[in-house]
């Protein structure tokens, strides 16, 4: 039986192409007489049009679609507004729907049977359909969403849906809008985690998903927008092999369980605090910063004491290595710096490294700035060594050093890590200590940076 008092019964005639139900018509329950369609809630042309594409009502269906009101509803009392688009697939018309706004309902929103029930297809969730404000009733009532044919999620689609624990979409998911799941603090499960068709990933799309346990692989995304995964402390692994640029800042900030991040080999930019407080991070692949502008930002890698190297900077435009940039990066023993324009190495930039860590200076010019507090320090053991390729700009490096090779005090030359005759000088001021040494070409294999 139907909400409008009609039932479907058999009517002789040809079956509508593409539908798996018998030809039917409306009947008035009181009189048991066929209903005159021209007097129904739908005019005849409209009714015929939609019967060509999907089942409007069904007595046994969990989901129903009302094309006149543009709403879908189910037996669990969910009602949402939709918009409609008719497309042609293999020569046949197909009705695709986009959820545009919540009307009523609570609990699990499951579209698994929607296509079978109605013959239509929910392929998108529009911006702000369920989310956008913590005060929204929709935000606080939906607990899960299952959309096996949904390939597009709009801006703020589930923002602040703080009761949402699971969300599942089509394997062919193509776009996730900005703030789509921001502040969904109970979201623990998201599928697909491998999305081979995803090309658009908006800023802050998963920000503050504090319960989310996931290992994401999005092979076609080319740009990582700001704060995309900020404050996701249970996120484990993110692979973005086509990403060539990270815009904005704090992409993985405070993701304390994150262990691995993969970018394109041509990634051109890390941003401020991209990996700040990612205390479990072991690997950024490739760990190469190319063409990053004029500043390698302070705090970019600070405190990542499990992050493994080597680190390579290959960017001729860089003029500054920012404050605390590699502070406490104790698992990185080799830093390859290729940038002729670097004038400033800020305080704490290479603080608290493992004893004997090496900076391989591949540029032709020495920095010119004053040595800041604790710019070069180790947790314990041997001083840092800065290797200057072929001794280039030896005069510049002598000016940078506290002591030149000829006047290093005996208290330092007696150290077991004293480099000997290849020493250009020693940095020993403001609690910064490092040997500056001529880099013999046969001492270490040089990295090739294509």
C-alpha positions as CSV (number, residue, x, y, z in Angstrom):
1,X,0.0,0.0,0.0
2,X,1.2,3.5,-0.7
3,X,1.2,6.6,1.3
4,X,-1.1,8.4,-1.2
5,X,-3.7,5.6,-1.1
6,X,-2.6,3.8,-4.3
7,X,-1.5,0.3,-5.0
8,X,0.2,-1.2,-8.1
9,X,-1.7,-3.9,-9.9
10,X,-1.1,-5.8,-13.2
11,X,-2.1,-4.0,-16.3
12,X,-1.9,-5.7,-19.7
13,X,0.5,-4.1,-22.0
14,X,4.1,-3.8,-22.9
15,X,6.7,-3.6,-20.1
16,X,8.6,-0.3,-19.8
17,X,12.1,-0.9,-21.2
18,X,14.9,-1.3,-18.6
19,X,12.6,-1.9,-15.6
20,X,12.2,-5.1,-13.7
21,X,8.6,-4.7,-12.6
22,X,5.3,-5.5,-14.1
23,X,3.3,-2.9,-16.0
24,X,1.0,-1.2,-13.5
25,X,-1.4,1.6,-12.8
26,X,-3.0,3.4,-9.9
27,X,-6.2,2.2,-8.3
28,X,-8.5,4.0,-5.9
29,X,-8.7,1.8,-2.8
30,X,-12.2,2.9,-1.8
31,X,-13.8,2.2,-5.2
32,X,-11.4,-0.4,-6.5
33,X,-11.6,1.6,-9.8
34,X,-8.6,2.6,-11.9
35,X,-7.5,6.1,-11.1
36,X,-7.6,8.7,-13.8
37,X,-3.9,9.8,-14.0
38,X,-4.8,13.2,-15.2
39,X,-6.5,13.8,-11.8
40,X,-3.6,12.4,-9.8
41,X,-1.0,14.3,-7.8
42,X,1.2,14.1,-10.9
43,X,0.2,15.3,-14.3
44,X,0.2,12.6,-17.0
45,X,3.3,13.7,-18.9
46,X,5.4,13.9,-15.7
47,X,4.2,10.5,-14.5
48,X,5.0,8.9,-17.8
49,X,8.4,10.6,-18.0
50,X,9.5,9.3,-14.6
51,X,8.1,5.9,-15.1
52,X,10.5,5.7,-18.0
53,X,13.5,6.0,-15.7
54,X,12.7,4.7,-12.3
55,X,10.1,3.2,-10.0
56,X,8.4,6.1,-8.3
57,X,6.6,4.0,-5.6
58,X,6.7,0.4,-4.6
59,X,4.7,-1.4,-1.9
60,X,7.7,-3.6,-0.9
61,X,10.5,-1.1,-1.4
62,X,12.6,0.2,1.6
63,X,13.4,3.3,-0.4
64,X,11.0,5.5,-2.4
65,X,11.5,8.5,-4.8
66,X,8.9,11.2,-5.2
67,X,9.8,13.1,-8.4
68,X,7.2,15.8,-7.9
69,X,8.5,16.8,-4.5
70,X,12.1,15.8,-5.4
71,X,12.6,13.8,-2.1
72,X,13.6,10.3,-1.3
73,X,12.4,8.5,1.8
74,X,12.7,5.0,3.4
75,X,10.9,2.8,5.8
76,X,13.1,4.0,8.6
77,X,11.6,7.5,8.3
78,X,14.6,9.1,6.5
79,X,13.6,11.9,4.2
80,X,16.0,14.0,2.2
81,X,15.7,16.5,-0.6
82,X,17.4,15.6,-4.0
83,X,18.1,17.1,-7.3
84,X,17.7,15.1,-10.5
85,X,19.7,14.7,-13.7
86,X,18.8,12.3,-16.5
87,X,21.7,11.0,-18.5
88,X,22.0,8.4,-21.3
89,X,24.0,5.2,-20.6
90,X,24.3,2.6,-23.3
91,X,21.5,4.3,-25.2
92,X,19.1,4.2,-22.3
93,X,18.0,7.1,-20.0
94,X,19.2,6.9,-16.4
95,X,18.1,9.0,-13.5
96,X,20.9,10.2,-11.2
97,X,20.1,11.9,-7.9
98,X,22.1,14.2,-5.7
99,X,21.2,14.5,-2.0
100,X,20.8,18.2,-1.4
101,X,19.4,18.6,2.1
102,X,18.4,16.6,5.1
103,X,14.7,16.8,6.0
104,X,14.2,14.3,8.8
105,X,15.6,11.0,10.0
106,X,18.2,9.6,12.4
107,X,20.6,6.7,12.7
108,X,22.1,4.8,9.8
109,X,21.5,6.2,6.3
110,X,22.0,3.2,4.1
111,X,21.5,3.4,0.3
112,X,22.6,-0.1,-0.4
113,X,19.2,-1.1,-1.9
114,X,18.2,2.3,-3.3
115,X,18.9,1.4,-7.0
116,X,17.1,-1.9,-6.7
117,X,14.2,-0.4,-4.9
118,X,13.7,2.6,-7.2
119,X,15.7,2.1,-10.4
120,X,17.3,5.5,-9.7
121,X,20.9,6.2,-8.6
122,X,22.1,8.4,-5.8
123,X,25.5,9.5,-7.1
124,X,26.4,12.6,-5.0
125,X,26.0,14.3,-1.7
126,X,25.9,18.1,-2.2
127,X,27.6,20.7,0.0
128,X,26.0,21.1,3.4
129,X,23.6,18.3,2.8
130,X,24.1,16.9,6.3
131,X,26.7,19.2,7.8
132,X,28.1,22.7,8.3
133,X,27.3,23.5,11.9
134,X,27.5,21.7,15.2
135,X,24.0,23.0,16.0
136,X,22.5,21.4,12.9
137,X,20.0,18.6,13.8
138,X,21.1,16.6,10.8
139,X,24.7,16.8,12.0
140,X,23.8,15.3,15.4
141,X,21.4,12.5,14.2
142,X,23.2,10.7,11.4
143,X,25.4,7.8,12.7
144,X,26.6,6.2,9.5
145,X,26.3,6.7,5.7
146,X,26.4,4.0,3.1
147,X,26.3,5.2,-0.5
148,X,27.6,2.5,-2.9
149,X,27.1,4.6,-6.0
150,X,28.1,8.0,-4.5
151,X,31.2,9.4,-6.4
152,X,31.1,13.1,-5.3
153,X,31.0,14.8,-1.9
154,X,30.4,18.5,-1.7
155,X,31.9,21.1,0.6
156,X,30.8,20.7,4.2
157,X,28.8,17.6,3.3
158,X,29.3,16.0,6.7
159,X,31.1,18.8,8.6
160,X,30.4,18.6,12.3
161,X,28.6,15.3,12.0
162,X,29.9,14.3,15.4
163,X,27.7,11.2,15.8
164,X,28.9,9.8,12.4
165,X,31.1,6.8,13.0
166,X,31.3,5.2,9.5
167,X,31.1,6.4,5.9
168,X,31.2,4.3,2.8
169,X,31.1,5.4,-0.8
170,X,31.7,4.0,-4.3
171,X,35.1,2.6,-5.2
172,X,35.0,5.1,-8.1
173,X,34.8,8.1,-5.7
174,X,36.0,11.1,-7.7
175,X,35.9,14.2,-5.5
176,X,35.9,15.1,-1.8
177,X,35.0,18.7,-1.1
178,X,36.6,21.1,1.4
179,X,35.6,20.4,5.0
180,X,33.6,17.4,3.8
181,X,34.3,15.5,7.1
182,X,35.9,18.2,9.2
183,X,35.1,17.9,12.9
184,X,33.5,14.5,12.4
185,X,35.2,13.5,15.7
186,X,33.7,10.0,16.0
187,X,34.3,9.0,12.4
188,X,36.3,5.8,12.8
189,X,35.8,4.1,9.4
190,X,36.0,5.5,5.9
191,X,35.8,3.6,2.6
192,X,37.2,3.5,0.1
193,X,40.7,4.0,1.5
194,X,42.1,3.2,-1.9
195,X,40.4,5.5,-4.3
196,X,41.9,5.1,-7.8
197,X,39.6,7.6,-9.4
198,X,39.8,10.4,-6.8
199,X,41.3,13.6,-8.4
200,X,40.0,16.3,-6.1
201,X,40.7,16.4,-2.3
202,X,39.6,19.7,-0.7
203,X,41.3,21.6,2.1
204,X,40.6,20.5,5.6
205,X,38.5,17.6,4.2
206,X,39.4,15.3,7.1
207,X,40.5,17.9,9.7
208,X,39.9,16.8,13.3
209,X,38.7,13.3,12.5
210,X,40.2,12.3,15.8
211,X,38.8,8.7,15.7
212,X,39.7,7.9,12.1
213,X,41.8,4.8,11.6
214,X,42.9,4.7,8.0
215,X,45.7,4.1,5.5
216,X,44.8,6.2,2.4
217,X,46.1,5.7,-1.1
218,X,44.9,8.3,-3.6
219,X,47.0,7.8,-6.8
220,X,45.5,10.6,-8.9
221,X,45.4,13.5,-6.5
222,X,48.0,16.1,-7.6
223,X,47.7,18.8,-5.0
224,X,47.5,18.5,-1.2
225,X,45.6,21.5,0.2
226,X,46.1,23.0,3.6
227,X,45.2,21.1,6.8
228,X,43.7,18.2,4.9
229,X,44.6,15.7,7.5
230,X,45.3,17.9,10.5
231,X,44.5,16.5,13.9
232,X,43.9,12.9,12.8
233,X,45.9,11.2,15.6
234,X,45.0,7.6,14.4
235,X,45.8,8.1,10.7
236,X,48.5,5.6,9.8
237,X,49.7,6.0,6.3
238,X,49.0,8.3,3.3
239,X,50.2,7.6,-0.2
240,X,49.8,10.4,-2.8
241,X,52.2,9.4,-5.6
242,X,51.0,12.1,-8.0
243,X,51.1,15.1,-5.5
244,X,53.6,17.6,-6.7
245,X,52.7,20.5,-4.5
246,X,51.5,21.0,-0.9
247,X,49.7,24.3,-0.6
248,X,48.9,26.2,2.6
249,X,50.1,24.7,5.9
250,X,49.7,22.0,8.6
251,X,48.7,19.2,6.2
252,X,49.4,16.4,8.8
253,X,49.8,18.5,11.9
254,X,49.5,16.5,15.2
255,X,48.9,13.2,13.4
256,X,50.7,11.3,16.1
257,X,50.2,7.8,14.7
258,X,51.3,8.6,11.1
259,X,54.3,6.6,10.1
260,X,54.6,7.0,6.3
261,X,53.9,9.6,3.7
262,X,54.5,9.2,-0.1
263,X,54.5,12.0,-2.6
264,X,55.5,12.3,-6.2
265,X,59.2,12.4,-6.9
266,X,58.6,15.8,-8.3
267,X,57.0,17.3,-5.2
268,X,58.0,21.0,-5.2
269,X,56.9,22.2,-1.8
270,X,56.6,21.4,1.8
271,X,54.7,24.0,3.8
272,X,54.9,25.4,7.4
273,X,54.3,22.7,10.0
274,X,53.3,20.2,7.3
275,X,54.4,17.4,9.6
276,X,54.5,19.3,13.0
277,X,54.2,16.9,16.0
278,X,53.9,13.8,13.8
279,X,55.9,12.0,16.5
280,X,55.7,8.5,14.9
281,X,56.6,9.6,11.4
282,X,59.4,7.4,10.0
283,X,59.5,8.1,6.3
284,X,58.6,10.8,3.8
285,X,59.2,9.5,0.4
286,X,60.9,11.0,-1.5
287,X,62.5,13.1,1.3
288,X,63.5,15.8,-1.3
289,X,62.4,19.4,-1.2
290,X,62.6,20.9,-4.7
291,X,61.8,24.5,-5.8
292,X,60.3,25.4,-2.4
293,X,60.4,29.1,-2.9
294,X,62.7,31.2,-0.8
295,X,62.2,29.7,2.6
296,X,62.5,26.2,4.0
297,X,60.0,26.8,6.8
298,X,60.8,26.7,10.5
299,X,59.1,23.8,12.2
300,X,58.6,21.8,9.0
301,X,60.3,18.7,10.4
302,X,60.9,19.8,14.0
303,X,60.6,17.1,16.6
304,X,60.4,14.2,14.2
305,X,62.8,12.1,16.1
306,X,61.8,8.9,14.3
307,X,62.0,10.3,10.8
308,X,64.6,8.6,8.6
309,X,66.8,10.2,6.0
310,X,68.7,11.3,4.1
311,X,67.1,14.7,3.5
312,X,67.8,16.4,0.2
313,X,67.2,20.1,-0.5
314,X,67.5,20.8,-4.2
315,X,66.1,24.3,-4.6
316,X,68.2,27.2,-6.1
317,X,65.7,29.8,-4.8
318,X,65.9,29.0,-1.1
319,X,67.6,31.8,0.9
320,X,66.6,30.7,4.4
321,X,66.5,27.5,6.5
322,X,64.0,28.4,9.1
323,X,64.0,28.3,12.8
324,X,63.9,24.8,14.3
325,X,63.5,23.3,10.8
326,X,65.3,20.0,11.7
327,X,65.2,20.3,15.5
328,X,65.5,16.9,17.1
329,X,65.6,14.9,13.9
330,X,67.9,12.3,15.4
331,X,67.3,9.5,12.8
332,X,68.6,11.7,10.0
333,X,72.3,11.5,9.8
334,X,72.8,13.1,6.4
335,X,71.5,16.4,5.0
336,X,72.2,17.3,1.4
337,X,71.8,21.0,0.8
338,X,71.9,22.2,-2.8
339,X,71.1,25.9,-2.9
340,X,73.5,28.7,-3.9
341,X,71.4,31.4,-2.5
342,X,71.1,30.2,1.1
343,X,72.3,33.2,3.2
344,X,70.6,32.4,6.5
345,X,70.5,29.3,8.7
346,X,68.2,30.3,11.6
347,X,68.6,29.4,15.2
348,X,67.8,25.8,16.3
349,X,67.7,24.8,12.6
350,X,70.0,21.7,13.3
351,X,69.6,21.5,17.0
352,X,69.8,18.2,19.0
353,X,70.8,15.9,16.2
354,X,72.6,12.6,16.6
355,X,76.3,13.0,17.3
356,X,78.4,13.0,14.1
357,X,75.5,14.0,11.8
358,X,76.7,15.4,8.4
359,X,75.5,18.3,6.3
360,X,76.7,18.0,2.7
361,X,76.9,21.5,1.3
362,X,76.5,21.2,-2.4
363,X,76.1,24.9,-3.2
364,X,78.9,27.2,-4.3
365,X,78.4,29.9,-1.6
366,X,78.7,29.9,2.1
367,X,75.9,31.4,4.3
368,X,76.4,35.0,5.4
369,X,74.1,35.4,8.4
370,X,75.2,35.5,12.0
371,X,75.2,32.1,13.7
372,X,72.1,31.9,15.9
373,X,71.5,30.2,19.2
374,X,72.0,26.4,19.0
375,X,71.9,26.4,15.3
376,X,74.2,23.3,15.2
377,X,74.0,21.0,18.3
378,X,74.0,17.3,19.0
379,X,72.3,15.4,21.8
380,X,75.7,13.9,22.7
381,X,79.0,12.8,21.1
382,X,80.8,14.1,18.1
383,X,80.1,17.6,16.6
384,X,78.1,18.0,13.4
385,X,80.3,18.2,10.3
386,X,79.5,20.5,7.4
387,X,81.2,19.2,4.3
388,X,82.0,21.8,1.7
389,X,82.3,20.4,-1.9
390,X,85.8,20.9,-3.2
391,X,86.3,23.6,-0.5
392,X,84.2,26.1,-2.6
393,X,84.0,29.6,-1.2
394,X,86.6,28.7,1.4
395,X,86.9,32.4,2.3
396,X,83.2,32.7,2.8
397,X,83.2,29.6,5.1
398,X,86.2,31.0,7.1
399,X,84.2,34.2,7.7
400,X,81.2,32.1,8.8
401,X,83.3,30.1,11.3
402,X,84.2,31.2,14.8
403,X,87.7,29.9,14.3
404,X,89.6,29.3,11.1
405,X,91.8,26.2,10.8
406,X,94.9,28.1,11.8
407,X,93.6,29.4,15.1
408,X,91.4,26.7,16.5
409,X,92.2,26.4,20.3
410,X,94.0,23.2,21.4
411,X,91.0,22.2,23.6
412,X,89.1,21.6,20.3
413,X,91.9,20.1,18.2
414,X,92.4,17.4,20.9
415,X,88.9,16.1,20.4
416,X,88.6,12.7,18.9
417,X,86.3,14.1,16.1
418,X,88.8,16.7,15.0
419,X,88.9,16.4,11.1
420,X,92.6,17.2,10.8
421,X,94.2,19.0,7.8
422,X,91.0,19.2,5.8
423,X,89.5,21.5,8.4
424,X,88.3,24.9,7.1
425,X,87.2,26.0,10.5
426,X,85.1,25.5,13.6
427,X,81.7,27.0,14.6
428,X,81.8,27.4,18.3
429,X,79.5,30.2,19.6
430,X,76.0,30.7,20.9
431,X,76.0,27.0,22.0
432,X,76.4,26.0,18.3
433,X,79.2,23.5,17.4
434,X,80.2,22.2,14.0
435,X,83.3,21.4,12.0
436,X,83.5,22.8,8.5
437,X,85.5,20.4,6.3
438,X,86.6,20.2,2.7
439,X,84.6,17.6,1.0
440,X,86.8,15.1,-0.8
441,X,85.1,13.7,-3.9
442,X,86.1,10.2,-3.1
443,X,85.0,10.5,0.5
444,X,81.3,9.8,-0.1
445,X,79.2,9.1,-3.2
446,X,77.3,12.1,-4.2
447,X,73.6,11.9,-4.7
448,X,72.3,12.4,-8.2
449,X,69.4,14.8,-8.3
450,X,67.7,14.7,-11.6
